[in-house]
């Protein structure tokens, strides 16, 4: 009971902080950039949005949700795209309302997928594989943003450019090593020995990273070996469509700073969603987007309007949409439960035991 109340208090405080950061975003922008902006100016920018622009944003958002369903169907054989869409929407709604909402999202995932007839082990594998692919691409995005800026010449001098190339290549190399270790036995053995040696070097003698890596590979090996292409292409399309939403937001508000800069802003926005102090980094992501856009020479009002608009499409709208998906699932489950004695057994493909 104490833990429940603590979670309620932390969730309330976290949501309150997110709302406060958004409400006082103009003052925060002024403090960070020295550029004054008001809600009246931001509202004037929103007033320029046309029906065609809103329809385009809606279409891109729906396509991004569809793209991500292929990550889940690839991670859990037998799951169809409608189920994956429901699962993703409901999980996102929970994660967006709670700090550290990922744990609650995983619990919800188990409840929904078990209700569809999938086994616990298959659900664990799906959670691991989809989590690994999300993490890998979250690491890759900053490297892509850095490379985009370097190629566009958005660096102050040669020393910074050299450091940027070194950092970007290092990040991509690290991701390649992890991906190889998940796919190839030899690469996994080499990485395991390296991690064990590193643990001994820092005097963590009781820690055996190689064992953890072996357990992870044992659980995910088949899915990674057979579905890595689907998972990777789906993530590329999902993130590409989300970037497209941001680009449309920038064009609509007059805040588009250029292709390379838009990629860098998008990469930063996705990294800032990892800030656990608020659900999905709400409020913090918007502040970071405004700060980088103004650094690229965008006026404060269009930059702030872009951040808020993009936050709506990648955070706010997912809460009611996920609530509708969760409600529909609960109603169908209740109806199917009442009709179970008179209906034939479910034909949903179950994951292997």
Secondary structure, DSSP 4 states (H G I P E B T S, - for coil): -HHHHHHHHHHHHHHHHHHHHHHTHHHHHHHHHS----HHHHHHHHTT--HHHHHHHHHHHHHHHHHHHHHHHHHSTT--HHHHHHHHHHHHHHHHHSTTHHHHHHHHHHHHHHHTT--HHHHHHHHHHHHHHHHHHHHHHHHHHHHHHHHTT--SSHHHHHHHHHHHHHHHHHHHHHHHHHH-HHHHHHHHHHHHHHHHHTT-TT--HHHHHHHHHHHHHHHHHHHHHHHHHHHHHHHHHHHHHHHHHHHHHT----HHHHHHHHHHHHHHTT-TTSGGGTTHHHHHHHHHHHHTT--HHHHHHHHHHHHIIIIIHHHHHHHHHHHHHHHHHHHHHHHGGGSPPP-PPPPP-
